[in-house]
Each structure stands twice: as C-alpha cells, then as structure tokens.
Amino acid sequence: MPLEFPSPHEIDRLIGSSAYRDSRHPQSASTHNIVTNWFAARYGADRCIDEQPFTSGDFGNVQNARQNHIVSRAFSGKTLLVGEGNFSFTASLVFDHHAIPMSITSTIHESSRDISDDAKTNVRKLSRVGVTVLDNVDATNLDRTFHHQKFDTIIFQFPNAGSREPNRGHNPNYVLVRGFLRSAVEHLRQDGEIIITVVNSSYYDGRFRMDEAAEYAGIKNFYAIPFSPGDFPSYSHVNTNDEDSALKEHQSFETWILQP
Ligand SMILES: C[S@@+](CC[C@H](N)C(=O)[O-])C[C@H]1O[C@@H](n2cnc3c(N)ncnc32)[C@H](O)[C@@H]1O
C-alpha cells in the first residue's frame, strides 16, 4: 500500500515533536527521515528515502555537515536567526545543508524596503520553501515580535551595531550583544542555545566582552569553537555600514555557544 504523503500540518507537528528535537528519542532517526524526505519530495532536492541524509563531502566545501555545530543545531527543533543582513547564512543552512525550512525563522533589523537586491532574492527563495522571514526585528527586544514564542536555537552571525559612539559609556557592540543575550534567554526552550559568531581577535574580544555580556544576561555556560566560512558555501557576509567585510579582512572566526 503506498504511504500517504504527509500534509504540511503533519510535518509541522513532527518538527515540534520530541522525536524530532531529541536525538536520543527512539524515533529520532525515522522522524528526521520523514521530514527530510518530505522536503526533498516537495522541493526537488536530490535525495531519496533510503539514502543517508548526510555524507561527507555532500555540500560544497562542507566535509561533514552533521559535525558542524550550527548545522546540527539547525536540525534540532525551531531556529531563530536575527540580524541576518542579506539572508545568505539562512540560505546556506536551507539550500546547502537542507535544514528544514519550516523550522526556521529568519529576521533582519531593517525594513524590507531598505534591503539589497541579493537580500530580496534570498527572501523570495526562502519564503517559497517555507522559511518564515520577518523584517523590523530588534534582537535586543525579541518580546515585541515574538511575545511568548520560544526557540531551540537563536543565532546572531557577526553582530555589529554599526556605530562607534559609546553607548552609556560602553562600546555599542558590547551593549548590542548583552541586550541580545538578555532578550534571547527569555525566548529559549529548555536545553536551548544562543549562538554568536564573531571575528577571533583580541581587538574584537575587547569590543564584545562576551564573558561580561553572558554574565549580564545570567548565562553561566558558554564556550567558543572555531567558525569556518567555507562550511557555508552560499554565505556572503554583509556589513552593517560601509565597513570592510569581516570575512574578507580577517582569517580567524569563532562561534560562541551560550547555554543558559
Ligand atoms: C556585520 S552585519 C552581519 C549581517 C549578517 N548577520 C551576516 O553575517 O552577514 C551586522 C548586522 O547586525 C544587525 N543589527 C544591528 N543592530 C541590530 C539589532 N538591534 N537587532 C537586530 N540586528 C541588528 C545589522 O542590521 C547588520 O545586518
């Protein structure tokens, strides 16, 4: 008897289920297979039911997608991205790594009227496959947009306040990050994580003061791991103003994992 093709509603339910979100759940692998194959069938990705969803070298420069912490988090329940600029990091998660579009909400601080043509193209592509795309989202005031909504992972790639003017006596980037962390902790599900990627240099450490920002937000567990832009082939980082691109100007980057 042919298997019934699950409805979008059913897939949404599965993405919210513990079988999907908890890799230790006995039905974890089969639930991930159903969801992955539903998207493959619906959006034409070249995968089939019995194929291993991820193998080494499948995705451009990605050697083993599942080993990339951000990618594996994007497969663990609902993900929110803030300050996405041109949406190309989200596009990489969805189109390079086949993260589940319906589990992703991708946002920018600006109004959609003010975004680049590249950003508009990514918005169209992402919306078409089921990503929720929102503008006017302030990472330091997530309540205003998300009210009581919670996520498993909240990601901010290369936060930059776009100003050098001290804010209440502090570096504006430190103020941005600590405001983001304080807001994000209120929108995390149990075992949720906040992820922030920055340039790895003592100069940037001084600007963000991640330890102090985490402490300000009441986060006790945090650590940094290396970030390789090559793992995200479709990612074309953008800058807040006309500053030089951090990815072009620097070679070493780190991703902070913060677990309240
Ligand atoms: C260096 S850009 C990085 C953009 C994108 N994340 C990337 O990696 O290409 C910094 C981003 O932070 C955003 N930003 C600054 N303040 C923000 C805020 N309060 N809420 C959300 N985003 C903010 C800017 O709009 C800008 O897109």
The ligand as a Gaussian input file, in Angstrom:
#p B3LYP/6-31G(d) Opt

LIG

0 1
 C       28.122000      42.797000      10.259000
 S       26.408000      42.730000       9.862000
 C       26.173000      40.955000       9.751000
 C       24.967000      40.601000       8.954000
 C       24.717000      39.106000       8.833000
 N       24.417000      38.527000      10.111000
 C       25.909000      38.430000       8.204000
 O       26.597000      37.679000       8.906000
 O       26.146000      38.645000       7.018000
 C       25.660000      43.139000      11.409000
 C       24.149000      43.093000      11.385000
 O       23.670000      43.382000      12.698000
 C       22.408000      43.968000      12.509000
 N       21.960000      44.627000      13.749000
 C       22.482000      45.705000      14.375000
 N       21.739000      46.021000      15.446000
 C       20.713000      45.121000      15.499000
 C       19.612000      44.905000      16.356000
 N       19.387000      45.688000      17.419000
 N       18.774000      43.885000      16.091000
 C       18.988000      43.072000      15.038000
 N       20.009000      43.225000      14.186000
 C       20.863000      44.231000      14.409000
 C       22.615000      44.923000      11.370000
 O       21.388000      45.267000      10.788000
 C       23.512000      44.104000      10.448000
 O       22.773000      43.421000       9.465000

